[in-house]
Amino acid sequence: MTYNGKKIGAFVVPTGIGASIGGYAGDAGAYARKFAKHFNLIVNPNVVNAASYSAITPDMLYTEGYTLDSFFKVL
């Protein structure tokens, strides 16, 4: 599947209370930007946001967690 001529991928990092792996909100922003140079990425807020920091780029399709979960259940 492509969007604007680039393949689409998902970049999901679990964070928060009870997460057995992962980091803190926004920790993966720098890595998501690197991947977004080559793919359109579906990202959740934990990947690219932290307080007033946002790493989102035009090549990222931003969605919140519930929608992301629902999307992957359909696949």
MMTF fields as JSON, N, C-alpha, C and O atoms, coordinates in Angstrom:
{
  "mmtfVersion": "1.0.0",
  "mmtfProducer": "UNKNOWN",
  "numBonds": 299,
  "numAtoms": 300,
  "numGroups": 75,
  "numChains": 1,
  "numModels": 1,
  "chainsPerModel": [1],
  "groupsPerChain": [75],
  "chainIdList": ["A"],
  "bondAtomList": [4, 2, 8, 6, 12, 10, 16, 14, 20, 18, 24, 22, 28, 26, 32, 30, 36, 34, 40, 38, 44, 42, 48, 46, 52, 50, 56, 54, 60, 58, 64, 62, 68, 66, 72, 70, 76, 74, 80, 78, 84, 82, 88, 86, 92, 90, 96, 94, 100, 98, 104, 102, 108, 106, 112, 110, 116, 114, 120, 118, 124, 122, 128, 126, 132, 130, 136, 134, 140, 138, 144, 142, 148, 146, 152, 150, 156, 154, 160, 158, 164, 162, 168, 166, 172, 170, 176, 174, 180, 178, 184, 182, 188, 186, 192, 190, 196, 194, 200, 198, 204, 202, 208, 206, 212, 210, 216, 214, 220, 218, 224, 222, 228, 226, 232, 230, 236, 234, 240, 238, 244, 242, 248, 246, 252, 250, 256, 254, 260, 258, 264, 262, 268, 266, 272, 270, 276, 274, 280, 278, 284, 282, 288, 286, 292, 290, 296, 294],
  "bondOrderList": [1, 1, 1, 1, 1, 1, 1, 1, 1, 1, 1, 1, 1, 1, 1, 1, 1, 1, 1, 1, 1, 1, 1, 1, 1, 1, 1, 1, 1, 1, 1, 1, 1, 1, 1, 1, 1, 1, 1, 1, 1, 1, 1, 1, 1, 1, 1, 1, 1, 1, 1, 1, 1, 1, 1, 1, 1, 1, 1, 1, 1, 1, 1, 1, 1, 1, 1, 1, 1, 1, 1, 1, 1, 1],
  "groupList": [{"groupName": "MET", "atomNameList": ["N", "CA", "C", "O"], "elementList": ["N", "C", "C", "O"], "formalChargeList": [0, 0, 0, 0], "bondAtomList": [1, 0, 2, 1, 3, 2], "bondOrderList": [1, 1, 2], "singleLetterCode": "M", "chemCompType": "L-PEPTIDE LINKING"}, {"groupName": "THR", "atomNameList": ["N", "CA", "C", "O"], "elementList": ["N", "C", "C", "O"], "formalChargeList": [0, 0, 0, 0], "bondAtomList": [1, 0, 2, 1, 3, 2], "bondOrderList": [1, 1, 2], "singleLetterCode": "T", "chemCompType": "L-PEPTIDE LINKING"}, {"groupName": "TYR", "atomNameList": ["N", "CA", "C", "O"], "elementList": ["N", "C", "C", "O"], "formalChargeList": [0, 0, 0, 0], "bondAtomList": [1, 0, 2, 1, 3, 2], "bondOrderList": [1, 1, 2], "singleLetterCode": "Y", "chemCompType": "L-PEPTIDE LINKING"}, {"groupName": "ASN", "atomNameList": ["N", "CA", "C", "O"], "elementList": ["N", "C", "C", "O"], "formalChargeList": [0, 0, 0, 0], "bondAtomList": [1, 0, 2, 1, 3, 2], "bondOrderList": [1, 1, 2], "singleLetterCode": "N", "chemCompType": "L-PEPTIDE LINKING"}, {"groupName": "GLY", "atomNameList": ["N", "CA", "C", "O"], "elementList": ["N", "C", "C", "O"], "formalChargeList": [0, 0, 0, 0], "bondAtomList": [1, 0, 2, 1, 3, 2], "bondOrderList": [1, 1, 2], "singleLetterCode": "G", "chemCompType": "PEPTIDE LINKING"}, {"groupName": "LYS", "atomNameList": ["N", "CA", "C", "O"], "elementList": ["N", "C", "C", "O"], "formalChargeList": [0, 0, 0, 0], "bondAtomList": [1, 0, 2, 1, 3, 2], "bondOrderList": [1, 1, 2], "singleLetterCode": "K", "chemCompType": "L-PEPTIDE LINKING"}, {"groupName": "ILE", "atomNameList": ["N", "CA", "C", "O"], "elementList": ["N", "C", "C", "O"], "formalChargeList": [0, 0, 0, 0], "bondAtomList": [1, 0, 2, 1, 3, 2], "bondOrderList": [1, 1, 2], "singleLetterCode": "I", "chemCompType": "L-PEPTIDE LINKING"}, {"groupName": "ALA", "atomNameList": ["N", "CA", "C", "O"], "elementList": ["N", "C", "C", "O"], "formalChargeList": [0, 0, 0, 0], "bondAtomList": [1, 0, 2, 1, 3, 2], "bondOrderList": [1, 1, 2], "singleLetterCode": "A", "chemCompType": "L-PEPTIDE LINKING"}, {"groupName": "PHE", "atomNameList": ["N", "CA", "C", "O"], "elementList": ["N", "C", "C", "O"], "formalChargeList": [0, 0, 0, 0], "bondAtomList": [1, 0, 2, 1, 3, 2], "bondOrderList": [1, 1, 2], "singleLetterCode": "F", "chemCompType": "L-PEPTIDE LINKING"}, {"groupName": "VAL", "atomNameList": ["N", "CA", "C", "O"], "elementList": ["N", "C", "C", "O"], "formalChargeList": [0, 0, 0, 0], "bondAtomList": [1, 0, 2, 1, 3, 2], "bondOrderList": [1, 1, 2], "singleLetterCode": "V", "chemCompType": "L-PEPTIDE LINKING"}, {"groupName": "PRO", "atomNameList": ["N", "CA", "C", "O"], "elementList": ["N", "C", "C", "O"], "formalChargeList": [0, 0, 0, 0], "bondAtomList": [1, 0, 2, 1, 3, 2], "bondOrderList": [1, 1, 2], "singleLetterCode": "P", "chemCompType": "L-PEPTIDE LINKING"}, {"groupName": "SER", "atomNameList": ["N", "CA", "C", "O"], "elementList": ["N", "C", "C", "O"], "formalChargeList": [0, 0, 0, 0], "bondAtomList": [1, 0, 2, 1, 3, 2], "bondOrderList": [1, 1, 2], "singleLetterCode": "S", "chemCompType": "L-PEPTIDE LINKING"}, {"groupName": "ASP", "atomNameList": ["N", "CA", "C", "O"], "elementList": ["N", "C", "C", "O"], "formalChargeList": [0, 0, 0, 0], "bondAtomList": [1, 0, 2, 1, 3, 2], "bondOrderList": [1, 1, 2], "singleLetterCode": "D", "chemCompType": "L-PEPTIDE LINKING"}, {"groupName": "ARG", "atomNameList": ["N", "CA", "C", "O"], "elementList": ["N", "C", "C", "O"], "formalChargeList": [0, 0, 0, 0], "bondAtomList": [1, 0, 2, 1, 3, 2], "bondOrderList": [1, 1, 2], "singleLetterCode": "R", "chemCompType": "L-PEPTIDE LINKING"}, {"groupName": "HIS", "atomNameList": ["N", "CA", "C", "O"], "elementList": ["N", "C", "C", "O"], "formalChargeList": [0, 0, 0, 0], "bondAtomList": [1, 0, 2, 1, 3, 2], "bondOrderList": [1, 1, 2], "singleLetterCode": "H", "chemCompType": "L-PEPTIDE LINKING"}, {"groupName": "LEU", "atomNameList": ["N", "CA", "C", "O"], "elementList": ["N", "C", "C", "O"], "formalChargeList": [0, 0, 0, 0], "bondAtomList": [1, 0, 2, 1, 3, 2], "bondOrderList": [1, 1, 2], "singleLetterCode": "L", "chemCompType": "L-PEPTIDE LINKING"}, {"groupName": "GLU", "atomNameList": ["N", "CA", "C", "O"], "elementList": ["N", "C", "C", "O"], "formalChargeList": [0, 0, 0, 0], "bondAtomList": [1, 0, 2, 1, 3, 2], "bondOrderList": [1, 1, 2], "singleLetterCode": "E", "chemCompType": "L-PEPTIDE LINKING"}],
  "groupTypeList": [0, 1, 2, 3, 4, 5, 5, 6, 4, 7, 8, 9, 9, 10, 1, 4, 6, 4, 7, 11, 6, 4, 4, 2, 7, 4, 12, 7, 4, 7, 2, 7, 13, 5, 8, 7, 5, 14, 8, 3, 15, 6, 9, 3, 10, 3, 9, 9, 3, 7, 7, 11, 2, 11, 7, 6, 1, 10, 12, 0, 15, 2, 1, 16, 4, 2, 1, 15, 12, 11, 8, 8, 5, 9, 15],
  "groupIdList": [1, 2, 3, 4, 5, 6, 7, 8, 9, 10, 11, 12, 13, 14, 15, 16, 17, 18, 19, 20, 21, 22, 23, 24, 25, 26, 27, 28, 29, 30, 31, 32, 33, 34, 35, 36, 37, 38, 39, 40, 41, 42, 43, 44, 45, 46, 47, 48, 49, 50, 51, 52, 53, 54, 55, 56, 57, 58, 59, 60, 61, 62, 63, 64, 65, 66, 67, 68, 69, 70, 71, 72, 73, 74, 75],
  "secStructList": [7, 3, 3, 6, 6, 3, 3, 3, 3, 3, 3, 7, 7, 7, 5, 1, 6, 6, 7, 1, 1, 7, 5, 1, 6, 6, 6, 6, 2, 2, 2, 2, 2, 2, 2, 2, 6, 6, 1, 3, 3, 3, 3, 7, 2, 2, 2, 2, 3, 3, 6, 6, 3, 3, 7, 7, 7, 6, 6, 3, 3, 3, 7, 7, 2, 2, 2, 2, 2, 2, 2, 2, 2, 2, 7],
  "xCoordList": [0.843, 0.0, 0.898, 1.896, 0.539, 1.315, 0.414, -0.803, 1.036, 0.367, 1.355, 2.465, 0.965, 1.861, 3.166, 4.227, 3.085, 4.245, 5.19, 6.205, 4.886, 5.739, 4.946, 3.739, 5.629, 4.978, 4.574, 5.153, 3.573, 3.08, 3.535, 3.436, 4.03, 4.42, 3.83, 3.303, 3.919, 3.45, 4.638, 5.468, 4.696, 5.768, 5.085, 4.604, 5.045, 4.317, 5.283, 6.013, 5.286, 6.119, 5.232, 4.602, 5.171, 4.35, 5.007, 6.216, 4.223, 4.709, 3.633, 2.489, 3.988, 3.003, 3.002, 3.823, 2.077, 1.967, 1.67, 0.74, 2.454, 2.223, 2.873, 2.779, 3.524, 4.186, 5.425, 6.308, 5.486, 6.621, 7.857, 8.98, 7.654, 8.768, 8.43, 7.296, 9.388, 9.114, 9.847, 10.733, 9.47, 10.139, 9.135, 8.02, 9.53, 8.657, 8.122, 8.685, 7.055, 6.412, 7.422, 8.187, 7.417, 8.29, 9.678, 10.417, 10.055, 11.403, 11.731, 12.888, 10.739, 10.991, 10.882, 11.003, 10.658, 10.48, 11.623, 11.395, 12.85, 14.018, 14.095, 14.442, 13.773, 13.801, 12.647, 12.815, 11.492, 10.35, 10.656, 10.29, 11.316, 11.7, 12.621, 12.495, 13.544, 14.455, 13.685, 13.921, 12.771, 11.967, 11.046, 10.819, 10.514, 9.575, 10.228, 9.526, 11.536, 12.218, 12.023, 12.127, 11.738, 11.623, 10.23, 9.909, 9.396, 8.045, 7.082, 7.486, 5.814, 4.773, 4.495, 4.294, 4.482, 4.321, 3.003, 2.592, 2.348, 1.228, 1.868, 2.55, 1.643, 2.248, 1.185, 0.137, 1.464, 0.593, 1.216, 2.409, 0.449, 0.981, 2.237, 3.111, 2.346, 3.516, 4.818, 5.875, 4.757, 5.968, 6.508, 7.716, 5.643, 6.113, 5.831, 6.31, 5.093, 4.741, 5.301, 5.376, 5.691, 6.098, 5.983, 6.774, 5.003, 4.752, 4.644, 3.69, 5.59, 5.513, 6.353, 6.466, 6.934, 7.748, 6.893, 6.089, 7.062, 6.395, 7.363, 7.944, 7.528, 8.445, 7.71, 8.308, 6.434, 5.642, 6.1, 6.443, 6.095, 6.452, 5.289, 4.375, 5.309, 4.232, 4.109, 3.074, 5.139, 5.112, 4.577, 4.689, 3.994, 3.444, 1.938, 1.403, 1.265, -0.189, -0.498, -0.383, -0.885, -1.017, -2.39, -3.406, -2.426, -3.691, -3.537, -2.438, -4.639, -4.569, -4.691, -4.995, -4.45, -4.319, -5.519, -5.349, -6.729, -7.918, -8.094, -8.375, -7.93, -8.058, -6.978, -7.241, -5.784, -4.68, -4.991, -4.793, -5.476, -5.857, -6.947, -6.868, -7.957, -9.072, -8.587, -9.026, -7.69, -7.127, -6.439, -6.661, -5.613, -4.864, -5.748, -5.414, -6.848, -7.771, -8.451, -8.772, -8.677, -9.329, -8.391, -8.834, -7.108, -6.145, -6.056, -5.307],
  "yCoordList": [-1.159, 0.0, 1.235, 1.284, 2.223, 3.457, 4.67, 4.602, 5.765, 7.042, 8.106, 8.184, 8.92, 9.93, 9.324, 9.936, 8.126, 7.488, 6.785, 6.242, 6.78, 6.118, 5.018, 5.145, 3.951, 2.889, 3.41, 4.366, 2.763, 3.154, 2.135, 0.926, 2.633, 1.777, 2.329, 3.441, 1.565, 2.016, 2.049, 1.141, 3.103, 3.278, 3.47, 4.56, 2.411, 2.424, 2.098, 1.11, 2.929, 2.695, 2.73, 3.751, 1.626, 1.64, 2.484, 2.393, 3.295, 4.095, 4.161, 3.772, 4.639, 4.886, 3.853, 2.935, 4.015, 3.151, 1.723, 1.483, 0.799, -0.606, -1.096, -2.284, -0.231, -0.677, -1.489, -0.99, -2.72, -3.569, -3.247, -3.551, -2.637, -2.167, -0.759, -0.309, -0.072, 1.266, 2.33, 2.036, 3.549, 4.662, 5.686, 5.348, 6.922, 8.014, 8.71, 8.576, 9.44, 10.117, 10.964, 11.723, 10.829, 11.618, 11.05, 11.539, 10.03, 9.467, 8.966, 9.003, 8.508, 7.909, 8.915, 8.537, 10.171, 11.191, 11.276, 11.373, 11.241, 11.342, 10.139, 10.287, 8.962, 7.764, 7.769, 7.352, 8.235, 8.323, 9.265, 8.982, 10.369, 11.308, 10.638, 10.875, 9.804, 9.1, 8.127, 8.069, 7.368, 6.433, 7.179, 6.712, 8.328, 9.086, 9.661, 10.091, 9.673, 10.104, 9.079, 9.406, 7.832, 6.744, 6.151, 5.513, 6.356, 5.797, 6.838, 7.746, 6.708, 7.436, 6.607, 5.397, 7.23, 6.499, 6.807, 7.964, 5.76, 5.925, 5.96, 5.017, 7.056, 7.195, 7.48, 8.052, 7.078, 7.408, 8.568, 8.83, 9.26, 10.428, 10.141, 11.002, 8.955, 8.65, 8.684, 8.954, 8.422, 8.409, 9.816, 10.031, 10.765, 12.081, 13.252, 14.353, 13.079, 14.193, 14.033, 12.928, 15.157, 15.212, 16.666, 17.516, 16.94, 18.308, 19.27, 19.18, 20.178, 21.147, 20.717, 21.47, 19.536, 19.023, 18.201, 17.378, 18.418, 17.588, 17.304, 18.224, 16.038, 15.633, 15.276, 14.707, 15.595, 15.188, 15.915, 17.097, 15.181, 15.745, 15.495, 14.738, 16.117, 15.9, 14.449, 14.068, 13.647, 12.245, 11.306, 10.086, 11.88, 11.07, 11.219, 12.324, 10.095, 10.062, 9.859, 8.749, 10.927, 10.968, 10.489, 10.979, 9.54, 9.05, 8.707, 8.412, 8.75, 8.412, 6.897, 6.174, 6.435, 5.013, 4.151, 3.07, 4.59, 3.78, 3.519, 2.391, 4.551, 4.4, 3.47, 2.646, 3.603, 2.732, 1.279, 0.396, 1.021, -0.343, -0.894, -2.04, -0.087, -0.516, -0.819, -1.791, 0.002, -0.19, -1.55, -2.289, -1.877, -3.133, -4.344, -5.449, -4.173, -5.293, -5.685, -6.856, -4.704, -4.954, -5.706, -6.557, -5.409, -6.108, -7.512, -8.297],
  "zCoordList": [0.0, 0.0, 0.0, 0.718, -0.805, -0.857, -0.657, -0.833, -0.292, -0.113, -0.561, -0.034, -1.521, -2.097, -2.605, -2.485, -3.171, -3.773, -2.819, -3.255, -1.525, -0.541, 0.158, 0.365, 0.515, 1.269, 2.65, 3.165, 3.232, 4.546, 5.576, 5.361, 6.685, 7.802, 9.086, 9.109, 10.135, 11.45, 12.399, 12.419, 13.172, 14.155, 15.499, 15.809, 16.294, 17.562, 18.685, 18.618, 19.718, 20.884, 22.116, 22.392, 22.869, 24.081, 25.165, 25.381, 25.836, 26.945, 28.002, 27.764, 29.137, 30.177, 31.278, 31.297, 32.184, 33.352, 32.908, 32.138, 33.389, 33.096, 31.809, 31.501, 31.052, 29.82, 30.199, 30.896, 29.746, 30.11, 29.268, 29.671, 28.107, 27.284, 26.827, 26.988, 26.266, 25.745, 26.533, 27.336, 26.294, 26.945, 27.407, 27.807, 27.352, 27.747, 26.513, 25.427, 26.67, 25.537, 24.774, 25.369, 23.473, 22.608, 22.404, 21.55, 23.165, 23.05, 21.644, 21.225, 20.932, 19.616, 18.473, 17.308, 18.785, 17.747, 16.756, 15.55, 17.251, 16.361, 15.416, 14.244, 15.927, 15.082, 14.081, 12.936, 14.507, 13.597, 12.441, 11.3, 12.719, 11.643, 10.622, 9.421, 11.1, 10.179, 9.29, 8.083, 9.877, 9.096, 8.129, 7.012, 8.543, 7.718, 6.46, 5.544, 6.406, 5.18, 4.063, 2.881, 4.454, 3.488, 3.371, 2.369, 4.39, 4.441, 4.983, 5.71, 4.632, 5.357, 6.596, 6.497, 7.749, 8.996, 9.674, 9.769, 10.142, 11.057, 12.439, 12.84, 13.168, 14.493, 15.538, 15.237, 16.762, 17.879, 18.655, 18.5, 19.477, 20.19, 21.007, 21.104, 21.593, 22.422, 21.639, 22.209, 20.369, 19.548, 19.332, 19.42, 19.054, 18.593, 19.526, 19.254, 20.593, 21.47, 22.874, 23.412, 23.451, 24.854, 25.304, 24.895, 26.141, 26.639, 25.458, 24.686, 25.3, 24.2, 22.996, 22.028, 23.041, 21.936, 20.985, 21.422, 19.698, 18.702, 17.561, 16.985, 17.242, 16.177, 14.896, 13.983, 14.81, 13.653, 12.386, 12.417, 11.279, 9.976, 9.009, 9.336, 7.83, 6.861, 6.382, 5.835, 6.578, 6.157, 7.232, 7.11, 8.288, 9.368, 9.409, 9.315, 9.55, 9.666, 11.147, 11.667, 11.812, 13.272, 13.704, 13.211, 14.614, 15.139, 16.615, 17.083, 17.334, 18.751, 18.924, 17.975, 20.139, 20.413, 20.078, 19.513, 20.407, 20.156, 18.656, 18.25, 17.844, 16.395, 15.855, 14.979, 16.371, 15.951, 16.29, 15.456, 17.501, 17.895, 16.979, 16.535, 16.7, 15.841, 14.426, 13.813, 13.913, 12.574, 12.472, 11.513, 13.448, 13.385, 13.665, 13.237, 14.361, 14.57, 13.272, 13.067, 12.38, 11.088, 10.168, 9.398, 10.232, 9.363, 9.805, 9.223]
}
